[in-house]
Amino acid sequence: MSAHLPVLPIILPLVIGALMLLLEKQGILVQRVLAWTGMAGLLLLSVALVAEADSGRITAYLIGDWPARLGITLVVDRLAALMVMTTTLLAIACLLHAGTGWDRRAPHFHALFQLQLMGLNGAFLTGDLFNLFVFFEVLLAASYGLLLSGGRGGRMRVGFHYVAFNIAASTLFLIALGLIYGLLGTLNMAELALRVADVSAEDQRLVQSVAGLLLVVFCSKGAILPLYLWLPATYGRAQPAVAALFVIMTKVGLYSVLRVFALMFGVSAGELAGFAWQWLLPAGIATLLLASLGTLAAVRLRIQAGYLVLASAGTLVIGFALNRAETIGAALYYLANSVFAVAAMFLIVELVRQNRVTDRMNVQLPMTDRAIAGSLYLIAAISVIGLPPLAGFIGKLTLLAGTPEGWIGWTYGTILLASFLMLVALTRAGSKLFWQVAPDLDEADRPAPRKRRGRRRELSAIMLLLGYGVAMTIFAAPVMRYTLAAGEQLVTPQNYIQVVRGQVPDLREP
Amino acid sequence: MEFAFASAIGVLTAAGVYLLLRSRSFDVILGLTLLSYATNLLIFSSGRLVTGKPPVLRPGVDPILANFTDPLPQALVLTAIVISFAMTAVILVLAMRGRSDNRVDHVDGNEPKDRDR
């Protein structure tokens, strides 16, 4: 069992998803039971993964038992385990929210949800570039289904943009992969890291342009500056639980940037070392600034939540691009927290829409239950902006504290200014939505309040997400120790390379 | 052979990019298809172009790369073909549904005001 641990988080959702397709006729209840069974299993697996990675050991798993340079490898290190854990925790809340009836509106919801989880876990665990592409496609294909099923006109329109954009980006990814294989003769990341170092002088430029292509691809998946225009509209149109789950999808792009460029173009890459960071730092700064301006400009709460996704992506990229163990560690801590907080924001948008008819901020409307919705919004906003005392503050503070000498002006200036702009934007949105409330209609005119089932469960999903953030604040020391150690592991990739290359097949003669 | 092959990839890519930037969803889909053809050819060529050599080891033949063609790009391209085929199907369905919902074939779901653009 424990020898096959790295592959189980991929297989389990696949099997559950396939079973669901077979049992779909049995009704929604069977699917929900299956989904929760799968979720519980996944939670156990990710706890086991984190426990194993926390010892500092890197585990390589050879699928098909070929040596790492020939076959597909899965690798578990602290970063991968952290991402799988974050995905699982987020997915639990999304499933809780979807279980209130959203899953009836979209055919095949549960099967697609499981396949999406499979794609996410696979992308985080794989140690092979082509396999990364395949898992990207798996999670994108599932996301197309989740986004579009049960949708009509408007969602079809943004869906077309989203799908066309992602297919084009995937094509670029394939071109980069073809060139890499042609140049370096392997697609295993650890092996590539070694071969990049002794590339001949005339191939240097080609390898650089391939690295640039990869960077463009990952930035388009992670929604970094010039490539983010699809995001706010798409996420705003998705149904709430799906939008909340999509928050982790942009993080897949950022994860790939970190993994590929810290490993392949890390310290051992000779002249190409640190290739991506010089481009990413300005891109991150610009993304963060524009995204915070976007939160100010948004008229709808859900568009604002979309821009919050971008702002967190910008902050993360700054942390990654500074390329020190402290900043990467702080950014990873911030990543987990911002995923939960922004996902909670998407669910709160839905709550506001139900209590207030629309989430437009420029009209005054009566609102029911504004105390509950308002307080949840307040907590989520504090966490997203990074105000004390919640975890967003700790993440940003550590990030700023770890900034190296030369970049203090830019990093401090941008992050603090952007936080301030977001504070203004979210405060304004909050006061417009929850304070400037139109007087309620007369008792007689008011339509009888609709009894909705599952409302308490929707609230508990939001509270669960916010609770993760609070837990990350209370247990900040151990979580931060873990993420800092993950950062340390990333800036010294030699160990990773050794483990992957040293893994010998069990049965096969080499 | 290399020149012809490279030109084919280049022409396909150019046509694909041109179509991708047009405003009709049908053109966009054709563009994506052409781009994926170009990409498949590129991946295929990343194992170097050789003719008349098998991709699997045969008894009696010395197992060095000079006697065989690299099998890995062929496996990669097979995966890429399957995926891009499936994605084309998805986006086709999406375009047809968008066409019937929004009553236009424009990628933005409505005609721009300025008719002669």
Chai-1 contact restraints between the chains, C-beta under 6 A:
chainA,res_idxA,chainB,res_idxB,connection_type,confidence,min_distance_angstrom,max_distance_angstrom,comment,restraint_id
A,F130,B,L76,contact,1.0,0.0,6.0,A-B,restraint_1
A,E137,B,I83,contact,1.0,0.0,6.0,A-B,restraint_2
A,Y144,B,V90,contact,1.0,0.0,6.0,A-B,restraint_3
A,R152,B,D101,contact,1.0,0.0,6.0,A-B,restraint_4
A,G153,B,D101,contact,1.0,0.0,6.0,A-B,restraint_5
A,G153,B,N102,contact,1.0,0.0,6.0,A-B,restraint_6
A,M156,B,R97,contact,1.0,0.0,6.0,A-B,restraint_7
A,M156,B,G98,contact,1.0,0.0,6.0,A-B,restraint_8
A,M156,B,D101,contact,1.0,0.0,6.0,A-B,restraint_9
A,R157,B,G109,contact,1.0,0.0,6.0,A-B,restraint_10
A,G159,B,L94,contact,1.0,0.0,6.0,A-B,restraint_11
A,F160,B,L94,contact,1.0,0.0,6.0,A-B,restraint_12
A,F160,B,G98,contact,1.0,0.0,6.0,A-B,restraint_13
A,V163,B,I91,contact,1.0,0.0,6.0,A-B,restraint_14
A,V163,B,L94,contact,1.0,0.0,6.0,A-B,restraint_15
A,A164,B,V28,contact,1.0,0.0,6.0,A-B,restraint_16
A,I167,B,L32,contact,1.0,0.0,6.0,A-B,restraint_17
A,I167,B,M87,contact,1.0,0.0,6.0,A-B,restraint_18
A,T171,B,L35,contact,1.0,0.0,6.0,A-B,restraint_19
A,T171,B,S36,contact,1.0,0.0,6.0,A-B,restraint_20
A,T171,B,T39,contact,1.0,0.0,6.0,A-B,restraint_21
A,L174,B,T39,contact,1.0,0.0,6.0,A-B,restraint_22
A,L174,B,A80,contact,1.0,0.0,6.0,A-B,restraint_23
A,I175,B,T39,contact,1.0,0.0,6.0,A-B,restraint_24
A,I175,B,L42,contact,1.0,0.0,6.0,A-B,restraint_25
A,G178,B,L42,contact,1.0,0.0,6.0,A-B,restraint_26
A,G178,B,I43,contact,1.0,0.0,6.0,A-B,restraint_27
A,G178,B,S46,contact,1.0,0.0,6.0,A-B,restraint_28
A,Y181,B,S46,contact,1.0,0.0,6.0,A-B,restraint_29
A,G182,B,S46,contact,1.0,0.0,6.0,A-B,restraint_30
